[in-house]
């Protein structure tokens, strides 16, 4: 994915970024969507950017389109991504604070807003890892801080005939760009009800603040107030 992003930035065109999964037909990620402006973003992404405040972390920032919007608004935003080519492309595009880092290795820093867009909470991978996600939030969220994340309830795909698996939203993908084939990786599509339940069990609250046009939604996660 990083190579595809770098090629698109350098040449303004690139080959197909193919996406494979055992559960779905071959798909393709349109690279121009990773470079879109605020005006061309879906409404739930606009809503998230409008709600961002304070020191902000853009997780899995890819080509940096969300970070650039926030940066232009004067928000102190840090972009992270595990791809060195994505990180270099963001630097070339003008993202000031960017680094190569896995979200789950963060420590000794705090943010008022954690931004996880384009099904960004999917990096958690599985429901089993959700407690680790909230444990990390305990460390990196400032008092009164928020996570703004979007996801999709993919139950519609199965038309009532749910697959024989622990949770239908736990998927596995592999990407290919030209002759570069990436390693398989888990990805979590979590429905809003399950997200709310996971949040409550771990001392947080999750509320849906916007809904998209295709079973997607934007959630705001905050620490539950002690009574």
Buried (B, 14 or more C-beta within 10 A) or exposed (E): BBBBBBBBBEEEEBBBBBBBBEBEEEEEBEBEBBBBEBEEBBEBBBBBBEBBBBBBBBBBBBBBBBBBBBBEEEBBBBBBBBBEBBBBBBBEBEBEBBEBBEBBEBEEEBBBBBBBBBBBBBBBBBBEEBEEBBEBBEEBBBEEBBBBBBBBBBBEBEEEEEEEEEBBBBBEBBBBBEEEEBEEEBBBBBBBEBBBBBBEEBEBBBEBBBBBEEBBBBBBBBBEEEE
